[in-house]
Amino acid sequence: MRIDVVTIFPAFFDVLEVSLLGKARGAGILDVRVHDLRDKTHDRHRTVDDTPYGGGAGMVMKPGPWGEVIDEIADASHADPIFVFPSPAGEVFTQATARTLADESHLVFGCGRYEGIDERVFAYAATRGRVRLVSLGDYVLNGGEVAAMAMIEAIGRLVPGVVGNPESLVEESHEDGLLEYPSYTKPASWRGYEVPDVLLSGHHGRVAAWRHEQQVERTRARRPDLITD
Ligand code: 6GU
């Protein structure tokens, strides 16, 4: 999978070199390229923002540099790219979104700062690929960088070959619409806390039934919004 990231803070993405995603990059499974939006400016101050038409607080990202970087990336694309703009005004990113995007061959993350990006950039990007505005949830970050990192990790780990044991992707929170069951490892007794007996019983059927009960119980307690029945 090819992933391009456009940002005025390329250093945010340095951590993509470590951990599982770093390994996947090294192995050629993920091809991630980070672009500095300021490289598409032509003034001495490398200006990427300006005051909003109609007035109001804050600054808006100018369309010019975005148009140039979108053209450069789209012209070089061997696939029909999806432009993902992290935005608190977008649709909510879920595991289903991650699964859908993990099937794509070329994703472009456009990270806005300030009060946002000139709206015409989204219309123009839609002439060069598909466009999605996507939010992590109902709270506000200073820019799209941290949100893009979260999305890249959620999507990247679903790309075949990134996570060594694909079975570990199945028994996870949100994969079956329920929260994950509790996990324990040795020792069986630790500081007076015991591992539940059923897990030591060796009875696979009872273990599976107990885990499912725990999933339902925790989901009801912590995330009743996920329960549909
Ligand atoms: Cl995707 N961007 C920003 N700036 N803030 C957010 C967000 C995204 N998702 C939640 N808050």
Boltz pocket constraint, residues with backbone or C-beta under 6 A from the ligand:
constraints:
  - pocket:
      binder: B
      contacts: [[A, 85], [A, 86], [A, 87], [A, 88], [A, 112], [A, 134], [A, 135], [A, 136], [A, 137], [A, 138], [A, 139], [A, 140], [A, 141], [A, 142], [A, 143], [A, 144], [A, 147], [A, 148]]
      max_distance: 6.0
